[in-house]
Amino acid sequence: MVTLARCIVVYGMVQGVGFRYFVQRVGKRMGLTGDVRNLPDATVEIVVEGLPGQVEEFIKELRKGPSMAHIERLDIHDIAATGRYPTFTIEGW
């Protein structure tokens, strides 16, 4: 099985609106692994690993976001899959 990994930075109104919890829920539901964290510049960074089709579907869900969020753009970069994530976690609690 080919595992794809992406680093995604989400811009817009994505802090203080439950966005990290949304990301974690969607990632776990889709069987993906990775983590999500707030960055100091008011963006959110996501590292996601999984099968290519699942990762693409995950990105489609991110573009919608939770109802309180407003997604302006996603910067998406391919990265090397590490397999170090046992599940999908929220960092920076």
Secondary structure, DSSP 8 states (H G I E B T S, - for coil): ---EEEEEEEEEE-SSSSHHHHHHHHHHHTT-EEEEEE-TTS-EEEEEEE-HHHHHHHHHHHHH--TT-EEEEEEEEEE------SSEEE---
